[in-house]
């Protein structure tokens, strides 16, 4: 399979966001069925969208169009590594990419040569990306037809000292950037995944006080919104996660279920897996759960 195609995209403030499209040869084949939906991938803290090429390949095989982008301050996108000029910036960027993706889906050809109807749009976010996508949905910034949260950072697991720092630093030094605390050995049990992560020149270990505050406040706010959740959602998280606290995902699932949201939110906990569930030694159950959920709804 070809590597993703980089599409030019300029945000509202003139900053460049690296936007990716994975080619789907079936779009151009004779009598090909149109894509079932568009999946927009949102990556995690310190990484970039190209690390999800294997996820995109699965989605393409299942009949979904796939797009992704490097969040601001990450990967090939502009902005200070790990920085954030306003707490709402990542949400605003996602809104722009969603709008562009909606327009793009209207230009996909059908087998008869006409343009396709608007396709359903599914957000798939991992870790920080899962939090951004979840908060985006909770605020109703744009309608989407489905949401997948993978090990979302709904509870960053802050200790007392970190909480104290977050109560003061964002006000006095919001752009101060420090190490993000991500320990590569805990992203996956697969040594090859860890080695590639450590050698990846587009991976960084920076986080600003403002970005840390966004994570610390948006997580609980998203969990609080679970009681009134309306968007079909698949929540998948790692039971042995050492990078974000699995308690955040459990709290979201419990809140949704206790208010009649069991039909809206489907939850899968993968006991024993580390943070990057799509990159684990045995990721087959993870992909099977994703496929089953997509097949049932799209």
MARMI-321096 format. One record per residue (C-alpha): residue in one letter; residue number from 1; x, y, z; chain. Coordinates in Angstrom, 2 decimals. Layout:
NODE   r     k        c1        c2        c3   c
NODE   A   NUM         X         Y         Z   A
...
! end
This chain:
NODE   r     k        c1        c2        c3   c
NODE   X     1      0.00      0.00      0.00   A
NODE   X     2      1.21      3.50     -0.81   A
NODE   X     3      2.16      5.91      1.91   A
NODE   X     4     -0.44      8.58      2.75   A
NODE   X     5     -0.72     11.54      0.43   A
NODE   X     6     -0.02     14.91      2.03   A
NODE   X     7     -2.66     17.48      1.19   A
NODE   X     8     -1.99     21.21      1.66   A
NODE   X     9     -4.10     22.71      4.42   A
NODE   X    10     -3.87     26.18      5.93   A
NODE   X    11     -5.65     26.88      9.19   A
NODE   X    12     -7.69     30.04      9.80   A
NODE   X    13     -4.67     31.80     11.38   A
NODE   X    14     -2.33     30.96      8.50   A
NODE   X    15     -0.59     28.07     10.25   A
NODE   X    16      0.12     24.92      8.26   A
NODE   X    17     -1.55     21.68      9.32   A
NODE   X    18     -0.24     18.50      7.72   A
NODE   X    19     -3.30     16.70      6.35   A
NODE   X    20     -3.11     13.12      5.07   A
NODE   X    21     -5.27     11.04      2.77   A
NODE   X    22     -4.73      7.32      2.22   A
NODE   X    23     -5.45      6.34     -1.39   A
NODE   X    24     -8.36      3.99     -1.84   A
NODE   X    25     -7.98      2.33     -5.22   A
NODE   X    26    -11.57      1.10     -5.11   A
NODE   X    27    -12.79      4.66     -5.63   A
NODE   X    28    -11.45      4.51     -9.18   A
NODE   X    29    -12.33      0.92    -10.01   A
NODE   X    30    -15.15      0.08    -12.40   A
NODE   X    31    -18.43     -0.63    -10.62   A
NODE   X    32    -16.76     -0.02     -7.27   A
NODE   X    33    -18.92      0.54     -4.26   A
NODE   X    34    -18.57      3.97     -2.66   A
NODE   X    35    -16.84      4.21      0.74   A
NODE   X    36    -19.07      3.25      3.65   A
NODE   X    37    -17.98      6.32      5.65   A
NODE   X    38    -14.98      8.56      6.24   A
NODE   X    39    -12.80      7.95      9.29   A
NODE   X    40    -10.78     10.93     10.53   A
NODE   X    41     -7.83      9.87     12.70   A
NODE   X    42     -6.64     12.13     15.54   A
NODE   X    43     -3.27     11.13     17.03   A
NODE   X    44     -1.90     11.38     20.56   A
NODE   X    45      0.53     13.55     22.48   A
NODE   X    46      4.03     13.90     21.07   A
NODE   X    47      3.43     11.68     18.04   A
NODE   X    48      2.00     12.11     14.53   A
NODE   X    49     -0.60     10.74     12.12   A
NODE   X    50      1.74      8.62     10.00   A
NODE   X    51      2.13      6.20     12.92   A
NODE   X    52     -1.44      5.09     12.16   A
NODE   X    53     -0.81      3.86      8.62   A
NODE   X    54     -1.48      0.26      9.68   A
NODE   X    55     -4.82      1.33     11.18   A
NODE   X    56     -5.68      3.19      8.00   A
NODE   X    57     -4.83      0.08      5.95   A
NODE   X    58     -7.34     -1.99      7.94   A
NODE   X    59    -10.02      0.65      7.55   A
NODE   X    60     -9.44      0.83      3.80   A
NODE   X    61     -9.71     -2.95      3.55   A
NODE   X    62    -13.05     -2.72      5.36   A
NODE   X    63    -14.37     -0.14      2.90   A
NODE   X    64    -13.79      3.14      4.71   A
NODE   X    65    -12.14      6.27      3.39   A
NODE   X    66     -9.43      7.54      5.75   A
NODE   X    67     -8.02     10.96      6.54   A
NODE   X    68     -5.76     12.19      9.33   A
NODE   X    69     -3.78     15.26     10.31   A
NODE   X    70     -0.87     16.17     12.53   A
NODE   X    71     -2.19     18.22     15.42   A
NODE   X    72     -0.68     21.65     15.84   A
NODE   X    73      2.75     21.47     17.42   A
NODE   X    74      3.18     17.89     16.26   A
NODE   X    75      4.61     15.98     13.31   A
NODE   X    76      4.80     17.94     10.06   A
NODE   X    77      2.37     20.64     11.25   A
NODE   X    78      3.44     24.11     12.31   A
NODE   X    79      3.55     25.47     15.82   A
NODE   X    80      5.89     25.05     18.76   A
NODE   X    81      6.41     21.41     19.66   A
NODE   X    82      3.92     20.67     22.42   A
NODE   X    83      2.85     24.30     22.60   A
NODE   X    84     -0.62     25.84     22.54   A
NODE   X    85     -1.51     29.50     22.08   A
NODE   X    86     -5.04     29.06     23.44   A
NODE   X    87     -6.80     26.26     25.28   A
NODE   X    88     -9.41     25.86     22.55   A
NODE   X    89     -6.91     25.72     19.67   A
NODE   X    90     -6.89     21.94     19.16   A
NODE   X    91    -10.69     21.88     19.13   A
NODE   X    92    -10.82     24.71     16.60   A
NODE   X    93     -8.30     22.91     14.38   A
NODE   X    94    -10.39     19.73     14.49   A
NODE   X    95    -13.50     21.72     13.52   A
NODE   X    96    -11.71     23.06     10.45   A
NODE   X    97    -10.46     19.64      9.42   A
NODE   X    98    -13.95     18.18      9.92   A
NODE   X    99    -15.41     20.90      7.68   A
NODE   X   100    -12.79     20.21      5.01   A
NODE   X   101    -13.38     16.46      5.28   A
NODE   X   102    -17.13     16.93      4.81   A
NODE   X   103    -16.46     18.89      1.64   A
NODE   X   104    -13.97     16.30      0.43   A
NODE   X   105    -16.45     13.45      0.95   A
NODE   X   106    -18.92     15.21     -1.34   A
NODE   X   107    -16.38     15.02     -4.17   A
NODE   X   108    -15.76     11.27     -4.02   A
NODE   X   109    -16.95      9.62     -7.25   A
NODE   X   110    -19.57      6.90     -7.41   A
NODE   X   111    -19.44      3.94     -9.76   A
NODE   X   112    -21.78      5.72    -12.17   A
NODE   X   113    -19.45      8.70    -12.40   A
NODE   X   114    -21.67     11.03    -10.40   A
NODE   X   115    -20.55     12.60     -7.14   A
NODE   X   116    -21.35     10.73     -3.96   A
NODE   X   117    -23.85     11.81     -1.35   A
NODE   X   118    -22.39     13.10      1.90   A
NODE   X   119    -20.73     10.22      3.71   A
NODE   X   120    -21.02      9.54      7.44   A
NODE   X   121    -18.06     10.92      9.36   A
NODE   X   122    -16.40      8.99     12.19   A
NODE   X   123    -13.75     10.43     14.48   A
NODE   X   124    -11.12      7.99     15.75   A
NODE   X   125     -8.86      9.52     18.37   A
NODE   X   126     -6.10      7.98     20.45   A
NODE   X   127     -4.91      9.26     23.86   A
NODE   X   128     -4.75     13.08     23.55   A
NODE   X   129     -6.53     12.65     20.22   A
NODE   X   130     -9.25     10.65     21.95   A
NODE   X   131     -9.67     13.45     24.48   A
NODE   X   132     -9.77     16.12     21.76   A
NODE   X   133    -12.33     14.14     19.75   A
NODE   X   134    -14.40     13.35     22.84   A
NODE   X   135    -14.43     16.94     24.06   A
NODE   X   136    -15.26     18.09     20.53   A
NODE   X   137    -18.32     15.80     20.50   A
NODE   X   138    -19.36     16.74     24.03   A
NODE   X   139    -19.43     20.42     23.08   A
NODE   X   140    -21.34     19.73     19.87   A
NODE   X   141    -18.88     21.79     17.83   A
NODE   X   142    -19.78     19.84     14.69   A
NODE   X   143    -22.12     16.88     14.21   A
NODE   X   144    -20.46     13.54     13.56   A
NODE   X   145    -22.02     10.14     12.99   A
NODE   X   146    -19.65      8.14     15.14   A
NODE   X   147    -16.79      8.41     17.62   A
NODE   X   148    -14.06      5.94     18.55   A
NODE   X   149    -11.90      6.75     21.58   A
NODE   X   150     -8.75      4.67     22.00   A
NODE   X   151     -7.09      4.94     25.45   A
NODE   X   152     -8.41      8.52     25.75   A
NODE   X   153     -6.67     10.86     28.19   A
NODE   X   154     -9.83     11.36     30.25   A
NODE   X   155     -7.79     11.05     33.46   A
NODE   X   156     -4.09     11.92     33.06   A
NODE   X   157     -3.35     10.45     36.49   A
NODE   X   158     -1.78     13.56     38.01   A
NODE   X   159     -0.11     13.38     41.40   A
NODE   X   160     -0.48     16.07     44.07   A
NODE   X   161      2.62     18.00     42.95   A
NODE   X   162      1.52     18.03     39.31   A
NODE   X   163     -1.91     19.27     40.32   A
NODE   X   164     -0.31     22.08     42.33   A
NODE   X   165      1.86     23.07     39.38   A
NODE   X   166     -1.15     23.10     37.06   A
NODE   X   167     -2.97     25.40     39.46   A
NODE   X   168     -0.23     28.03     39.09   A
NODE   X   169      1.93     27.58     35.97   A
NODE   X   170     -0.69     28.17     33.24   A
NODE   X   171     -1.42     31.60     34.70   A
NODE   X   172      2.18     32.76     35.06   A
NODE   X   173      4.01     30.77     32.37   A
NODE   X   174      1.46     29.23     29.96   A
NODE   X   175      4.07     28.67     27.25   A
NODE   X   176      6.64     27.00     29.49   A
NODE   X   177      7.39     23.64     27.92   A
NODE   X   178      8.66     20.66     29.86   A
NODE   X   179      9.05     16.93     29.30   A
NODE   X   180      5.64     15.32     28.76   A
NODE   X   181      6.50     12.35     30.93   A
NODE   X   182      5.66      9.73     28.30   A
NODE   X   183      7.85      6.68     28.96   A
NODE   X   184      8.32      4.84     25.66   A
NODE   X   185      8.69      1.44     27.33   A
NODE   X   186      5.05      1.69     28.39   A
NODE   X   187      3.48      2.45     25.01   A
NODE   X   188      3.47     -1.23     23.97   A
NODE   X   189      4.76     -4.67     24.97   A
NODE   X   190      6.22     -4.95     21.46   A
NODE   X   191      9.96     -4.03     21.60   A
NODE   X   192      9.96     -3.17     17.90   A
NODE   X   193      7.19     -0.61     18.37   A
NODE   X   194      9.13      0.96     21.24   A
NODE   X   195     12.36      1.11     19.23   A
NODE   X   196     10.65      2.74     16.25   A
NODE   X   197      8.98      5.28     18.54   A
NODE   X   198     12.31      6.18     20.14   A
NODE   X   199     14.03      6.53     16.75   A
NODE   X   200     11.22      8.50     15.09   A
NODE   X   201     12.43     12.06     14.34   A
NODE   X   202      8.85     13.36     14.32   A
NODE   X   203      8.13     12.16     17.86   A
NODE   X   204      8.83     14.73     20.57   A
NODE   X   205      8.58     14.84     24.37   A
NODE   X   206      7.38     18.41     24.94   A
NODE   X   207      4.25     19.76     26.61   A
NODE   X   208      3.40     23.32     27.58   A
NODE   X   209      1.64     24.39     30.77   A
NODE   X   210     -1.36     25.49     28.72   A
NODE   X   211     -1.64     22.16     26.90   A
NODE   X   212     -1.31     20.31     30.21   A
NODE   X   213     -4.13     22.43     31.64   A
NODE   X   214     -6.32     21.63     28.64   A
NODE   X   215     -5.80     17.91     29.23   A
NODE   X   216     -6.41     18.20     32.97   A
NODE   X   217     -9.66     20.15     32.56   A
NODE   X   218    -11.11     18.70     29.34   A
NODE   X   219    -10.90     15.12     30.64   A
NODE   X   220    -13.20     15.55     33.64   A
NODE   X   221    -15.51     17.79     31.59   A
NODE   X   222    -15.88     15.06     28.98   A
NODE   X   223    -16.58     12.44     31.63   A
NODE   X   224    -19.21     14.73     33.17   A
NODE   X   225    -20.91     15.02     29.76   A
NODE   X   226    -21.22     11.22     29.41   A
NODE   X   227    -24.55     11.30     31.25   A
NODE   X   228    -26.16     13.06     28.27   A
NODE   X   229    -24.16     11.37     25.47   A
NODE   X   230    -25.97     11.04     22.14   A
NODE   X   231    -23.28     10.22     19.58   A
NODE   X   232    -22.70      6.50     18.85   A
NODE   X   233    -19.36      5.81     20.50   A
NODE   X   234    -16.89      2.97     20.84   A
NODE   X   235    -14.65      3.37     23.89   A
NODE   X   236    -11.61      1.07     23.89   A
NODE   X   237     -8.99      1.27     26.59   A
NODE   X   238     -6.03     -0.61     28.01   A
NODE   X   239     -6.47     -2.22     31.39   A
NODE   X   240     -2.72     -2.04     32.12   A
NODE   X   241     -2.26      1.52     30.85   A
NODE   X   242      0.61      3.29     32.64   A
NODE   X   243      0.46      6.52     30.63   A
NODE   X   244     -3.14      7.58     31.26   A
NODE   X   245     -5.32      6.39     34.12   A
NODE   X   246     -7.85      3.77     32.93   A
NODE   X   247    -10.16      5.05     35.67   A
NODE   X   248    -11.12      7.93     33.39   A
NODE   X   249    -12.47      5.58     30.75   A
NODE   X   250    -14.24      3.47     33.37   A
NODE   X   251    -15.88      6.58     34.82   A
NODE   X   252    -17.07      7.67     31.36   A
NODE   X   253    -18.54      4.24     30.62   A
NODE   X   254    -20.27      4.03     34.01   A
NODE   X   255    -21.75      7.51     33.69   A
NODE   X   256    -23.09      6.76     30.23   A
NODE   X   257    -24.55      3.40     31.26   A
NODE   X   258    -26.18      4.74     34.42   A
NODE   X   259    -28.13      7.29     32.41   A
NODE   X   260    -29.41      4.91     29.76   A
NODE   X   261    -26.48      5.34     27.39   A
NODE   X   262    -25.59      1.67     27.09   A
NODE   X   263    -27.04      1.63     23.56   A
NODE   X   264    -25.01      4.72     22.64   A
NODE   X   265    -21.64      3.94     24.22   A
NODE   X   266    -20.00      0.55     23.65   A
NODE   X   267    -17.06     -0.12     25.94   A
NODE   X   268    -14.22     -2.60     25.54   A
NODE   X   269    -11.46     -2.93     28.14   A
NODE   X   270     -8.40     -4.93     27.06   A
NODE   X   271     -6.89     -6.28     30.25   A
NODE   X   272     -3.13     -6.58     30.21   A
NODE   X   273     -2.55     -4.27     27.23   A
NODE   X   274     -0.43     -1.13     27.39   A
NODE   X   275     -1.44      2.31     26.15   A
NODE   X   276     -1.15      1.90     22.36   A
NODE   X   277     -3.73     -0.84     21.92   A
NODE   X   278     -3.42     -0.82     18.11   A
NODE   X   279      0.33     -1.42     18.45   A
NODE   X   280      0.33     -4.27     20.95   A
NODE   X   281      1.80     -7.74     20.35   A
NODE   X   282     -1.69     -9.15     20.08   A
NODE   X   283     -3.79     -6.36     18.62   A
NODE   X   284     -6.15     -8.77     16.82   A
NODE   X   285     -8.92     -8.48     19.46   A
NODE   X   286     -8.68     -4.69     19.27   A
NODE   X   287     -9.12     -4.60     15.50   A
NODE   X   288    -11.89     -7.20     15.74   A
NODE   X   289    -13.79     -5.04     18.23   A
NODE   X   290    -13.38     -1.99     16.02   A
NODE   X   291    -14.55     -3.86     12.92   A
NODE   X   292    -17.57     -5.36     14.69   A
NODE   X   293    -18.67     -1.96     15.94   A
NODE   X   294    -18.22     -0.33     12.51   A
NODE   X   295    -20.00     -3.19     10.73   A
NODE   X   296    -22.98     -2.91     13.07   A
NODE   X   297    -23.42      0.82     12.46   A
NODE   X   298    -22.06      1.65      9.01   A
! end
